[in-house]
Amino acid sequence: MAPFIPTTHGRLPPLKYFKDILPESNQESLPIIPQLLGKDGNDFREIANFIHDELGYQEINWNIGCPSPTVTSRGRGAGILRYPDRVASFLEAACTGLRCRLSIKMRLGSDRDDDYLELVDSLRQYPIAEITIHPRTGRQQYEGQADIERFADLKARLGHPVAYNGDIRTAAQGSDICARFCDLSSLMIGRGAVTNPWLPAAIVGGWSELEECNLPALARFHDDLYESYCATMEGGAGPILGKMKEVWGYWATWAPDVKGILKSRNLGEYEDQTNKVLRGNLQESARAFFTSSHPAGSSKYE
Ligand SMILES: Cc1cc2nc3c(=O)[nH]c(=O)nc-3n(C[C@H](O)[C@H](O)[C@H](O)COP(=O)(O)O)c2cc1C
C-alpha cells in the first residue's frame, strides 16, 4: 500500500501527491494499492476514479486508521470511526459509480475499542475487496498492544477478506497469527519489516532462524534505498536525510551506534557515518539480532 494521499474537496489533490504512485516510478516494485485519506465519499470516488482511469490502478484503499491527532481532530483517518452515520454516508457516496475495487485500512475505533460494533452493518453492505484491521484505537496511537481478541471479534462479524496488521516483529509472531486465523487474506507488517527487511520472507518461508547474518546484503539494501531517495526526492539533502534518519531510528535495534548518523548535517557526513556502521564493526550486534529471536534470511536480498 502506498503512503496515503489526502483527498481535496471538489478538485484533484496537488500533483506531488501522485508522484509515488506513477506507474513509471514503480516498474520493478511489488504491486501497489494507492491509498486515500478523507471523509467525503464523493471526493473519494472522483479521485479514485481518476487514479483508476489515468494511472491504471484496479483497487484504491480508504484509510480510516491514521491515528495522528492532526488527522483525527478533523474527522479523518481513525477520527471518523466514532461516527457510524458518517462512515455509512461515505460508503454510499464512494461506492456509487466507483470504477475500481475499494479496500479499507481501519482501527477498532476512535476512542473506544468497540466503536467498530456500530460500523459492521454498513461495512457488510458493500463488496469491499479487503479490510485490513489494526486492532488498536486511534487514541492509543501505538501504545499498548494490538488486541488480538478484538481483531478476532471484528473479523468474525465481517463477511469480507480480512488482513491482520499490528506488532508483528518476529517470524514466530507472524506464523502464530496465520495459524490462528488460517483464512486471512494477508498480513500487513509495518515497523517490523523496516527494522528487519527479511521478516516477510522469513514468515512466508517458514524460517525459524537465520544461520548467518548477511551484512553485504544489508548494506546493499541500505544503498538501494538511499540511492532511490537521492534520485527521486525533491528539496535537496534535508528531506533525504530526514527519510534515512527515520529508517536508522528503526535500525538502531541492531546497529551498535547510530548517533553519528543521526547527527549528520549533510549527505557527505551521512555517507561517512553509514559507511563506518555498515562496513565497520556491525558484525556482532547485527548477528545477535538477526540470528536469535529475529530470524531474517541468508541472502534473499541479492
Ligand atoms: C512512519 C509511519 C507511517 C505510516 N504511514 C501509513 C500510511 O500512509 N497508511 C497506512 O495505512 N498506514 C500507515 N502507517 C501505519 C502502518 O501501516 C501500520 O498500521 C502500523 O505501523 C502498525 O503496524 P506495525 O505494528 O506492523 O508497525 C504508518 C506507520 C508508521 C510508523
The ligand as an ORCA input file, in Angstrom:
! r2SCAN-3c Opt
* xyz 0 1
  C       6.038      6.246      9.927
  C       4.743      5.523      9.648
  C       3.969      5.882      8.526
  C       2.764      5.229      8.256
  N       2.014      5.583      7.149
  C       0.871      4.898      6.874
  C       0.079      5.204      5.712
  O       0.366      6.103      4.930
  N      -1.046      4.453      5.507
  C      -1.421      3.448      6.354
  O      -2.444      2.794      6.128
  N      -0.707      3.165      7.448
  C       0.425      3.854      7.724
  N       1.139      3.550      8.847
  C       0.616      2.530      9.783
  C       1.097      1.141      9.438
  O       0.538      0.733      8.207
  C       0.662      0.145     10.497
  O      -0.747      0.168     10.615
  C       1.252      0.432     11.864
  O       2.628      0.744     11.792
  C       1.052     -0.780     12.791
  O       1.649     -1.923     12.235
  P       3.080     -2.472     12.763
  O       2.884     -2.806     14.224
  O       3.369     -3.664     11.916
  O       4.064     -1.356     12.590
  C       2.323      4.197      9.130
  C       3.099      3.843     10.248
  C       4.297      4.491     10.516
  C       5.079      4.087     11.740
*
